[in-house]
Amino acid sequence: MPAIQLTPAQRKEKRADAHHLDPVVMIGADGLTAAVTKEVDSALNAHGLIKVRVMSDDRKGREDILVQLSDQLDAAPIQHIGKLLVLWRPMPEKEKAVKEESRSAAPKMVKIVKFSKSGNNRPQIKKVTVLGNQRVTQGGEVKRAKKPRQTSVKKSGAN
């Protein structure tokens, strides 16, 4: 039995989600090989819900392939209709890239969009280069970034 058990309502929802999908993996005359299993695994990691087309005319063989794939890949068999198999497995969470806290002073291209007040005209789009010591205001203007005012060491030590 597959590791993931779904209720009929959950399975119905997954079938509805898979209706518009195209087959991602096709199994040919060689049947279920290690390469095909690996490709189905990578497709499940990327998409979560996939369709697999089996070119064989043997219905029993297609059912065996569905059971085998769901067992080997810890996926839930959703549907077997004709030569199409639908499999689902929850997608693993992707690691987010960690950005450095320090900002670079390199120039950046920023697109500023100003919408018309009446709403009937097209918005004005303007590309602007923003330097490291500049910022874009809410109105779309480029201004120098405010820096905290420096006080002398003598004055700060006197207080």
Beta strands, then each sheet from edge to edge (+ up, - down):
strand 1: 23-27
strand 2: 49-54
strand 3: 76-81
strand 4: 84-88
strand 5: 108-114
strand 6: 124-130
strand 7: 134-136
strand 8: 142-144
sheet 1: 1+ 2+ 4- 3+
sheet 2: 5+ 6-
sheet 3: 7+ 8-
end
